[in-house]
Amino acid sequence: MYDIQRIGKIITDIEKFAKELSSYKIREVSDLSDSKTFHATSMVIFGILNRTIDLGSEILFAENLGAPNTYQDIMPTLAKANIIDKERAEKLNKMINKRNILAHFYGDIKEKDLLSLAKNINLIEDFVRTVKKNVKV
């Protein structure tokens, strides 16, 4: 059974963070040259990735698909259950894998990598739309 309230809160957070990220108008690497913008972008993306992991975990739990061994197992498990397609799962997993760099090796993130994440937030927004459609949030 879906915890609609929890899923709704997670989705609200993702949408809020995505809106904030969009307001930064990051279009090219030079848009991240200002340290405040770079750090703010990093943290907003970190929040989006964390909440995406939370959302995927909630769906796994609600669908009785078991608990993932690592957060990297979430999207492939959702794909195996035909909740999302395999290509989307792979793309989302590539993004989610960058979460470790943001969390543990923050100084190693490069502007071009951050730009790539920012430009691909639409993949997470698509995942949120899929969840909203299937869960009726």
C-alpha positions in Angstrom: 0.0 0.0 0.0 1.3 3.4 -0.9 2.0 6.0 1.8 0.4 8.8 -0.2 1.4 11.4 2.4 5.0 10.4 2.4 5.2 10.1 -1.4 3.5 13.5 -1.7 6.0 15.1 0.6 8.9 13.6 -1.4 7.5 14.7 -4.7 6.8 18.2 -3.3 10.5 18.4 -2.2 11.8 17.3 -5.6 9.5 19.8 -7.4 10.6 22.6 -5.1 14.3 21.8 -5.5 13.9 21.5 -9.3 12.1 24.8 -9.5 14.9 26.4 -7.5 17.5 24.8 -9.7 15.7 26.1 -12.8 15.7 29.7 -11.3 19.6 29.6 -11.4 19.4 29.5 -15.2 22.4 27.1 -15.5 23.0 26.7 -19.3 26.7 26.4 -19.6 29.8 25.7 -17.6 30.5 29.5 -17.2 27.2 29.8 -15.3 28.8 27.8 -12.5 32.0 29.9 -12.2 30.6 31.9 -9.3 31.2 29.9 -6.2 27.8 30.7 -4.6 26.0 29.4 -7.7 28.3 26.4 -7.9 27.7 25.4 -4.3 24.0 26.2 -4.3 23.6 24.1 -7.5 25.5 21.2 -5.9 23.4 21.2 -2.8 20.1 21.5 -4.7 21.0 18.6 -7.0 22.2 16.6 -3.9 18.7 17.2 -2.4 17.0 16.1 -5.6 19.1 12.9 -5.9 18.5 12.1 -2.2 14.7 12.6 -2.5 14.7 10.5 -5.8 16.3 7.7 -3.9 13.6 8.1 -1.2 10.9 8.0 -3.8 12.2 4.9 -5.5 12.5 3.2 -2.1 8.9 4.1 -1.2 7.7 2.6 -4.5 9.7 -0.6 -3.9 8.3 -0.9 -0.4 4.7 -0.3 -1.5 5.0 -2.8 -4.4 6.5 -5.4 -2.1 9.6 -5.6 -4.2 11.9 -5.9 -1.2 14.5 -3.6 0.3 17.5 -2.7 -2.0 21.0 -3.7 -0.8 22.2 -0.2 -2.0 20.5 2.8 -3.4 22.0 1.8 -6.8 19.7 -1.2 -6.8 16.5 0.9 -6.7 16.1 1.9 -10.3 17.1 -1.5 -11.8 14.6 -3.2 -9.5 11.8 -0.7 -10.6 12.7 -1.6 -14.2 12.5 -5.3 -13.6 9.1 -4.8 -12.1 8.1 -2.8 -15.2 7.4 0.4 -13.2 9.9 2.3 -15.3 11.6 1.2 -18.5 15.2 -0.1 -18.5 16.6 2.8 -20.4 15.2 5.3 -18.0 16.4 3.2 -15.0 19.9 3.2 -16.4 19.9 7.0 -17.0 18.5 7.7 -13.5 21.1 5.3 -12.0 23.9 7.2 -13.7 22.7 10.4 -12.1 22.1 8.8 -8.7 25.7 7.4 -8.8 26.9 11.0 -8.8 25.3 11.5 -5.4 28.3 9.7 -3.9 30.6 12.3 -5.4 28.5 15.1 -4.1 28.3 13.5 -0.6 31.8 12.1 -0.1 34.1 13.7 -2.7 32.5 17.1 -3.0 35.8 18.8 -3.9 36.1 16.5 -6.9 33.0 17.5 -8.7 33.7 19.5 -11.8 31.6 22.3 -13.3 31.0 20.2 -16.4 29.7 17.2 -14.3 27.4 19.5 -12.3 26.2 21.1 -15.6 25.4 17.6 -16.9 23.4 16.8 -13.8 21.5 20.1 -13.9 20.6 19.6 -17.6 19.3 16.1 -16.9 17.0 16.9 -14.0 14.2 16.4 -16.5 14.8 12.6 -16.2 13.9 12.8 -12.5 11.0 15.1 -13.3 9.8 12.4 -15.8 10.2 9.8 -13.0 8.1 11.9 -10.7 5.3 12.3 -13.4 5.3 8.5 -13.8 4.9 8.0 -10.1 2.2 10.6 -9.9 0.3 8.9 -12.7 0.6 5.4 -11.2 0.1 6.3 -7.6 -2.5 9.1 -8.1 -0.7 11.6 -5.8 
